[in-house]
Amino acid sequence: MERHAASGLFQPMFLALLSLMLVAPFTAVGQELARDPLSDAEAVELATAGAEAYERGDFTVAEEQYRRLVQGGRDSAAAYYNLGNCLYRLGRTGESILAWERARRRAPADSVILENLLFAGDRIIDRVGGAEDSDPLESLWRWHGRLPAAVATSLFLVSWWFFNACLAGALFMRVPRLRRLAAYLLPVALLVVMCSGAVLGLLVYRRNVVLQGIVQPARADLLSAPGESAVRITTIHEGLKVRVRRRRGDWMEVLLPNGLRGWVPSTAVAPI
């Protein structure tokens, strides 16, 4: 009787904990809901005005409309893509690449955005691709960077539910055969949820911690130290994508794709 009573007390407590575990992954999702200062009507009006101006060849007006759209909180992949198109038409290559990179961050699997970036890349003066471009690990890293956050999140949630279902089945399933099956599947489910969690966690880290930027001025000197009197290592040009390592006052240390690093003024690189 005492054992049965203890089991009866443990089961509802475990189910309550299990319910919390199932709901927990959604808490972060709810915090990510966008707060849009622009109303739907205002956003549609700006997007329509931008599209009409672009169609008639008034790229300056179109750029103004799309910029107001993204600055107003409607910073979708489509808005940044259209902004990049306007900037490219205006001959502002560095700014257009920045806009398309921001669009790509929101829609990594969009082939049209990638094609535009490759096309604009032909106008970049710097050719600093490193030997790591042919590295299989580097290819895997690039593939991971193109994985949509929604896909990674869905994979993690499905594996999370599967793990908890196996755990509940192994503990509470009354049919012995099904209970044993759940127990056998539990280590597999744990491995899957750990792998999918690692993929999602690394993706969040890359997009929120690893800071990348685009060189904006026509040219900027890469220096050996923060300060105008430092030795010039090389010169980098508009549109080059770099990784920001750290900041010091009005300077930032950047890493080039070929592994070369140095300091540039903070105003020379716009974060993606």
KARA-V301221 format. One record per residue. N is the residue number from 1. PHI is phi in radians with two decimals (NA if undefined). NEAR is the number of other C-alpha atoms within 12 Angstrom. D_CENTER is the distance of its C-alpha to the mean C-alpha in Angstrom with 2 decimals. Layout:
n=[N/N]
phi=[PHI/PHI]
near=[NEAR/NEAR]
d_center=[D_CENTER/D_CENTER]
//
This chain:
n=[1/2/3/4/5/6/7/8/9/10/11/12/13/14/15/16/17/18/19/20/21/22/23/24/25/26/27/28/29/30/31/32/33/34/35/36/37/38/39/40/41/42/43/44/45/46/47/48/49/50/51/52/53/54/55/56/57/58/59/60/61/62/63/64/65/66/67/68/69/70/71/72/73/74/75/76/77/78/79/80/81/82/83/84/85/86/87/88/89/90/91/92/93/94/95/96/97/98/99/100/101/102/103/104/105/106/107/108/109/110/111/112/113/114/115/116/117/118/119/120/121/122/123/124/125/126/127/128/129/130/131/132/133/134/135/136/137/138/139/140/141/142/143/144/145/146/147/148/149/150/151/152/153/154/155/156/157/158/159/160/161/162/163/164/165/166/167/168/169/170/171/172/173/174/175/176/177/178/179/180/181/182/183/184/185/186/187/188/189/190/191/192/193/194/195/196/197/198/199/200/201/202/203/204/205/206/207/208/209/210/211/212/213/214/215/216/217/218/219/220/221/222/223/224/225/226/227/228/229/230/231/232/233/234/235/236/237/238/239/240/241/242/243/244/245/246/247/248/249/250/251/252/253/254/255/256/257/258/259/260/261/262/263/264/265/266/267/268/269/270/271/272]
phi=[NA/-1.12/-1.14/-1.12/-1.16/-1.12/-1.13/-1.17/-1.36/-1.19/-1.09/-1.12/-1.13/-1.17/-1.13/-1.13/-1.12/-1.11/-1.09/-1.11/-1.13/-1.25/-1.49/-0.91/-1.05/-1.48/-1.12/-1.18/-1.11/-1.13/-1.28/-1.58/-1.06/-1.25/-1.86/-1.72/-1.09/-1.42/-1.33/-1.06/-1.13/-1.15/-1.12/-1.12/-1.10/-1.17/-1.11/-1.15/-1.10/-1.13/-1.14/-1.14/-1.13/-1.14/-1.12/-1.57/1.49/-1.59/-1.25/-1.15/-1.14/-1.07/-1.09/-1.10/-1.16/-1.21/-1.19/-1.09/-1.13/-1.28/-1.23/-1.50/1.78/-1.62/-1.57/-1.41/-1.08/-1.12/-1.13/-1.20/-1.09/-1.15/-1.08/-1.09/-1.05/-1.12/-1.11/-1.15/-1.10/-1.49/1.41/-1.72/-1.07/-1.05/-1.20/-1.17/-1.12/-1.05/-1.12/-1.20/-1.14/-1.18/-1.15/-1.13/-1.10/-1.51/-2.45/-1.08/-1.60/-1.29/-1.24/-1.17/-1.09/-1.10/-1.10/-1.11/-1.13/-1.15/-1.14/-1.18/-1.08/-1.19/-1.65/-1.37/-1.22/-1.26/-2.18/-2.13/-1.13/-1.65/-1.18/-1.23/-1.06/-1.67/-1.29/-1.00/-1.15/-1.17/-1.12/-1.12/-1.12/-1.17/-1.08/-1.08/-1.16/-1.58/-1.21/-1.08/-1.06/-1.12/-1.19/-1.08/-1.16/-1.10/-1.06/-1.16/-1.13/-1.10/-1.16/-1.13/-1.11/-1.09/-1.08/-1.19/-1.15/-1.13/-1.12/-1.13/-1.13/-1.15/-1.64/-2.16/-1.09/-1.50/-1.44/-0.96/-1.13/-1.20/-1.14/-1.16/-1.06/-1.09/-1.17/-1.18/-1.38/-1.03/-1.10/-1.12/-1.09/-1.12/-1.10/-1.13/-1.19/-1.19/-1.16/-1.16/-1.15/-1.15/-1.08/-1.16/-1.09/-1.16/-1.14/-1.09/-1.08/-1.08/-1.61/-2.15/-1.96/-1.30/-1.66/-2.07/-2.62/-2.09/-1.15/-1.78/-1.23/-1.03/-2.70/-2.60/-1.42/-1.59/-1.86/-1.35/-2.71/-1.26/2.54/-1.11/-1.49/-1.24/-1.26/-1.39/-1.48/-2.88/-2.06/-1.93/-2.24/-0.91/1.67/-1.23/-1.62/-2.29/-1.87/-1.51/-1.58/-2.88/-2.12/-2.57/1.10/-1.60/-2.17/-2.41/-1.61/-2.12/-2.00/-1.42/-1.02/-1.57/1.64/-1.24/-2.39/-3.08/-1.96/-2.41/-1.05/-1.05/-1.28/-1.40/-2.21/-1.75/-1.18/-1.31]
near=[7/8/9/10/11/12/15/15/14/16/18/16/14/19/21/15/16/23/18/16/21/23/18/16/23/19/13/12/16/12/10/10/11/14/13/19/17/21/15/15/14/20/27/19/18/31/35/21/26/33/29/21/23/28/18/13/17/20/29/28/26/33/38/27/33/42/35/27/36/31/21/23/22/30/32/29/27/29/39/39/41/41/46/40/40/35/31/31/24/22/20/28/35/39/40/41/46/39/44/46/43/34/35/35/33/28/28/29/23/22/16/21/34/24/19/27/33/17/18/31/29/16/23/27/20/24/19/24/17/15/13/17/17/13/12/12/12/16/15/16/19/19/16/27/27/28/29/24/29/19/20/27/27/22/25/30/28/21/29/32/28/25/31/34/29/29/30/31/27/24/25/24/19/13/13/14/13/20/21/20/22/28/25/18/24/27/19/21/28/25/18/24/29/20/19/27/26/20/28/29/21/22/29/24/17/24/27/14/17/21/25/30/36/40/43/32/24/24/24/29/32/35/27/23/23/25/22/17/12/16/17/20/18/21/28/36/30/34/40/45/38/40/32/32/25/23/21/17/14/17/26/34/33/42/31/32/24/19/17/23/28/33/41/45/30/28/20/34/40/32/32/34]
d_center=[55.49/53.68/51.19/50.60/50.12/47.57/45.66/45.84/44.40/41.60/40.39/39.50/37.87/35.69/34.84/33.81/31.55/30.16/29.46/27.57/25.49/24.71/23.72/21.77/18.38/18.56/19.08/15.51/14.67/17.50/16.41/13.17/15.47/15.32/18.48/19.56/22.43/23.35/25.36/24.87/27.95/26.83/23.47/25.42/27.97/25.59/23.82/27.31/28.71/25.95/26.48/30.25/30.17/28.10/30.59/33.53/32.07/31.66/28.27/28.77/29.22/26.37/24.02/25.39/24.83/21.19/20.53/22.35/20.26/16.88/18.71/20.20/17.09/16.65/13.50/12.61/11.56/15.35/16.28/14.27/15.51/19.01/18.84/18.00/20.96/23.23/22.40/23.00/26.28/27.25/26.89/24.11/22.15/20.01/18.95/18.38/16.08/14.09/13.98/13.07/10.18/8.89/9.92/8.31/4.71/6.38/8.47/7.74/11.27/13.11/15.87/17.31/14.44/14.52/18.30/18.31/16.37/18.86/21.68/20.88/20.54/24.26/25.05/23.48/26.40/24.83/24.75/23.40/21.91/22.91/24.70/21.67/20.58/23.11/22.24/21.46/19.18/17.27/17.13/15.85/13.12/12.11/12.48/10.27/7.37/8.37/8.73/7.86/6.99/10.49/12.12/11.17/12.28/15.34/16.33/16.33/18.32/20.75/21.38/21.82/24.38/26.04/26.50/27.99/30.18/31.52/32.14/34.00/35.92/36.99/38.33/39.80/40.44/44.21/44.62/45.03/43.71/40.47/40.16/40.52/37.98/35.40/36.30/35.88/32.44/31.25/30.40/28.52/26.55/25.82/24.60/22.31/20.80/20.36/18.63/16.26/15.64/14.98/12.44/10.56/11.25/10.15/6.68/6.70/8.56/6.68/3.87/7.07/9.94/9.79/10.51/10.91/13.18/15.58/19.32/21.02/24.79/26.87/27.43/26.86/28.69/26.93/29.23/30.23/30.06/29.11/32.05/33.75/36.45/34.22/34.65/32.65/30.81/29.74/28.58/25.12/24.65/22.69/19.47/18.84/15.34/15.72/14.28/15.62/17.62/19.58/21.45/25.17/26.69/26.10/24.79/21.68/21.67/19.42/19.06/19.69/18.66/22.25/22.19/24.21/23.40/25.07/25.10/24.60/25.08/22.09/22.77/22.28/18.49/16.13/12.68/9.74]
//
